[in-house]
Amino acid sequence: MMEKRTVLYIEDNPHNRRLVRRILEQYGFAVVEATDGPGGLALVRELVPPLVLLDIGLPGMDGIEVVTLIKADEKLRHIPVIALTASAMPGDRKRFIDAGCDDYLAKPISAPVLLQKVAEYYPEETPN
């Protein structure tokens, strides 16, 4: 069973993983990490996390392919996926949204913007 307020972050760059982990852990999130596309997809399938942060330029399988497979799976398609990527060219946002990402953040990551996006997409706690 996963802890509450878990975020899965699929990112190959250790500096980016450390930065995002530090930001989110300060606000009570547990960050589970994967370092490549196939490993990230396997963790999504295993954990069914409440939120996925996804780098696009990943080894093994890029983020576009990962999100396409997540959104094609009936058990996973409800999971919000936010692309975190250095790709900030005109048209990139539309390309990521069209592929199935729910939103997009350009790197370098701004802590307030990251926290706002996570708060916006993180599923509300359901009362028991």
C-alpha positions as CSV (number, residue, x, y, z in Angstrom):
1,M,0.0,0.0,0.0
2,M,1.4,3.4,-0.9
3,E,1.6,6.2,1.5
4,K,-0.8,9.1,1.1
5,R,0.3,12.0,-1.0
6,T,2.7,10.0,-3.1
7,V,4.0,11.3,-6.4
8,L,5.8,9.2,-9.0
9,Y,8.6,11.2,-10.8
10,I,10.1,9.6,-14.0
11,E,13.3,11.5,-14.7
12,D,16.8,10.4,-15.8
13,N,18.7,13.5,-14.5
14,P,19.8,13.0,-10.9
15,H,20.0,16.8,-10.3
16,N,16.4,17.3,-11.4
17,R,15.2,14.3,-9.3
18,R,16.9,15.7,-6.2
19,L,15.4,19.2,-6.8
20,V,11.9,18.0,-7.3
21,R,12.1,15.6,-4.3
22,R,13.4,18.3,-2.0
23,I,10.6,20.7,-3.0
24,L,7.8,18.1,-2.7
25,E,9.1,16.5,0.5
26,Q,9.0,19.9,2.3
27,Y,5.3,19.9,1.6
28,G,4.6,16.4,2.9
29,F,4.8,14.4,-0.4
30,A,6.5,11.1,-0.7
31,V,8.4,11.0,-4.1
32,V,8.9,7.6,-5.8
33,E,11.4,7.8,-8.6
34,A,12.2,6.0,-11.8
35,T,15.1,6.8,-14.1
36,D,13.9,5.6,-17.5
37,G,10.8,5.1,-19.5
38,P,10.3,1.3,-19.1
39,G,11.0,1.5,-15.3
40,G,8.7,4.4,-14.9
41,L,5.9,2.6,-16.8
42,A,6.4,-0.5,-14.7
43,L,6.1,1.6,-11.5
44,V,2.9,3.3,-12.8
45,R,1.4,-0.2,-13.4
46,E,2.6,-1.5,-10.1
47,L,1.7,1.4,-7.8
48,V,-1.1,3.2,-9.7
49,P,0.1,6.5,-8.2
50,P,-2.2,9.5,-7.7
51,L,0.0,11.7,-9.8
52,V,2.9,11.3,-12.3
53,L,5.5,13.9,-13.1
54,L,7.1,12.8,-16.4
55,D,10.3,13.9,-18.2
56,I,10.0,13.7,-22.0
57,G,13.6,12.9,-22.9
58,L,14.0,9.5,-21.2
59,P,16.3,6.6,-22.0
60,G,14.6,3.3,-23.1
61,M,11.3,4.8,-24.0
62,D,10.5,8.5,-24.2
63,G,7.9,10.3,-22.1
64,I,5.5,10.6,-25.1
65,E,5.4,6.8,-25.4
66,V,5.1,6.4,-21.6
67,V,2.1,8.7,-21.4
68,T,0.5,7.2,-24.5
69,L,0.6,3.8,-22.8
70,I,-0.7,5.1,-19.5
71,K,-3.6,6.8,-21.1
72,A,-4.4,3.7,-23.3
73,D,-4.7,1.5,-20.1
74,E,-8.2,1.5,-18.6
75,K,-6.8,1.0,-15.1
76,L,-4.3,3.9,-15.4
77,R,-5.9,6.5,-17.7
78,H,-7.4,8.4,-14.7
79,I,-3.9,9.3,-13.3
80,P,-2.9,12.9,-14.0
81,V,0.4,13.1,-15.8
82,I,2.3,16.4,-15.8
83,A,5.2,16.7,-18.3
84,L,8.4,18.3,-16.8
85,T,10.7,19.0,-19.7
86,A,13.4,21.2,-21.1
87,S,11.5,21.2,-24.4
88,A,9.9,24.6,-24.5
89,M,9.7,25.2,-28.2
90,P,6.5,26.6,-29.8
91,G,4.2,23.7,-30.3
92,D,5.7,21.5,-27.6
93,R,3.0,22.1,-25.1
94,K,0.3,21.1,-27.6
95,R,2.3,18.0,-28.6
96,F,2.5,16.8,-25.0
97,I,-1.1,17.5,-24.3
98,D,-2.2,15.8,-27.5
99,A,-0.1,12.8,-26.4
100,G,-2.1,12.5,-23.2
101,C,-0.3,14.7,-20.7
102,D,-2.7,16.6,-18.5
103,D,-0.3,19.6,-18.2
104,Y,3.2,20.8,-18.9
105,L,6.0,22.5,-16.9
106,A,9.1,23.8,-18.6
107,K,12.5,23.3,-16.9
108,P,14.2,24.9,-15.0
109,I,11.5,24.1,-12.4
110,S,10.2,26.9,-10.3
111,A,9.2,25.6,-6.8
112,P,6.0,27.8,-6.5
113,V,4.9,26.8,-10.0
114,L,5.6,23.1,-9.4
115,L,3.7,23.2,-6.1
116,Q,0.8,25.0,-7.7
117,K,0.5,22.3,-10.5
118,V,0.8,19.4,-8.0
119,A,-1.9,21.0,-5.9
120,E,-4.1,21.5,-8.9
121,Y,-3.8,17.9,-10.2
122,Y,-3.4,15.9,-7.0
123,P,-6.6,14.0,-6.3
124,E,-8.6,15.3,-3.4
125,E,-8.4,13.1,-0.3
126,T,-11.7,11.1,-0.1
127,P,-13.2,11.0,3.4
128,N,-13.6,7.5,4.9
